[in-house]
């Protein structure tokens, strides 16, 4: 039994039982993948896959029981390699962070800047995507840390920890009639609206608020990020609903913002890691830079990690600022 056999089984399942695609992922040949799977089946004395001729069509009952074990073995092998790297090069490596556009653009820059000052030898790779894509990157090991408001708490394989609270704002051009009177859902629905795509940046709360009140809004345009929304508001296409942190008075001089927390409630941004992952010391440092309440002790308690490698402590007791996760930033 070897890791290549285990990886062949895992990738065959992930690729929908398409061995050609699995071979491409593993940088080998289709016959090679097929051979690895057969050799493992022979060693275990069971068939893992249902076959139609030479094609795999699904998992057998024994295969369904064995697959989670294979996943755990491969995860622990990755953890073992990372543990070795922790001691071989404590200040070197790569940190992969997945976040939505709003988090990467508005909430994360201070934390990234401070992290780089502490760990200049660590390569930081920042992915952007939808909350579901971020969750998938965490599940597949492409990202060490994920940050989003939606979806992360829906996966039992992930530990999602609260970071900070924020509210939406309505953005309009100067002189807009919505600036003159108290903001209500009814008044808002009288205008064409521009806001986030479904599943992004608290969109669920926006939809729920209108549905619960019986008000039918006219949403004429949706986008994944606030910069696009603000651009089209400036063009006069409608009224924007964005995360409060996405409005910057010194930059958005052609817009005005109205707090809409009383309409759409308070949102909670979460940071997630995969259960069972080995977190290097600098990963804990980044997490605390972004959300100072998420210390190593808090993260380990959430992970249930009683036995973990010693942390890479900050030199000289350097304290990271709380600005990146201060709830007041998002109001």
DARABEL-V828527 format. One record per residue. N is the residue number from 1. PSI is psi in whole degrees, 0 to 359 (none if undefined). Layout:
n-><N,N>
psi-><PSI,PSI>
//
This chain:
n-><1,2,3,4,5,6,7,8,9,10,11,12,13,14,15,16,17,18,19,20,21,22,23,24,25,26,27,28,29,30,31,32,33,34,35,36,37,38,39,40,41,42,43,44,45,46,47,48,49,50,51,52,53,54,55,56,57,58,59,60,61,62,63,64,65,66,67,68,69,70,71,72,73,74,75,76,77,78,79,80,81,82,83,84,85,86,87,88,89,90,91,92,93,94,95,96,97,98,99,100,101,102,103,104,105,106,107,108,109,110,111,112,113,114,115,116,117,118,119,120,121,122,123,124,125,126,127,128,129,130,131,132,133,134,135,136,137,138,139,140,141,142,143,144,145,146,147,148,149,150,151,152,153,154,155,156,157,158,159,160,161,162,163,164,165,166,167,168,169,170,171,172,173,174,175,176,177,178,179,180,181,182,183,184,185,186,187,188,189,190,191,192,193,194,195,196,197,198,199,200,201,202,203,204,205,206,207,208,209,210,211,212,213,214,215,216,217,218,219,220,221,222,223,224,225,226,227,228,229,230,231,232,233,234,235,236,237,238,239,240,241,242,243,244,245,246,247,248,249,250,251,252,253,254,255,256,257,258,259,260,261,262,263,264,265,266,267,268,269,270,271,272,273,274,275,276,277,278,279,280,281,282,283,284,285,286,287,288,289,290,291,292,293,294,295,296,297,298,299,300,301,302,303,304,305,306,307,308,309,310,311,312,313,314,315,316,317,318,319,320,321,322,323,324,325,326,327,328,329,330,331>
psi-><135,169,329,324,316,318,324,318,313,313,328,320,315,330,19,32,19,105,331,315,321,319,320,317,323,1,46,193,158,316,326,317,315,318,317,318,316,318,321,318,319,319,321,338,21,157,128,334,147,136,145,96,236,356,145,134,350,182,141,172,315,323,321,329,326,327,313,328,318,316,316,318,315,322,316,328,322,319,321,317,317,325,320,319,327,319,334,326,81,329,5,162,197,138,124,120,130,133,158,165,316,318,315,323,322,325,336,338,318,316,319,317,316,323,316,326,326,325,69,341,354,127,125,121,116,117,149,145,184,162,319,322,322,315,318,321,322,315,327,3,11,339,145,324,140,143,124,166,325,157,326,329,0,356,117,340,350,149,113,122,139,137,298,160,149,164,164,158,149,128,135,162,158,142,4,144,336,343,346,333,164,139,128,162,323,314,322,320,350,352,151,138,146,123,195,156,157,132,1,138,53,17,326,318,324,310,317,321,315,317,313,330,352,17,134,102,159,95,108,343,138,154,165,338,158,329,320,316,313,325,315,336,318,331,358,17,344,189,136,146,114,168,140,325,345,352,122,107,322,337,320,60,342,10,159,149,143,123,134,23,327,344,318,2,187,132,155,116,139,152,134,148,161,137,137,348,142,122,121,162,320,340,316,321,319,316,316,331,319,319,93,337,342,72,170,319,319,316,314,323,320,325,343,29,95,329,99,161,153,145,152,101,152,135,133,17,29,131,125,145,155,3,327,337,14,121,332,336,327,1,none>
//
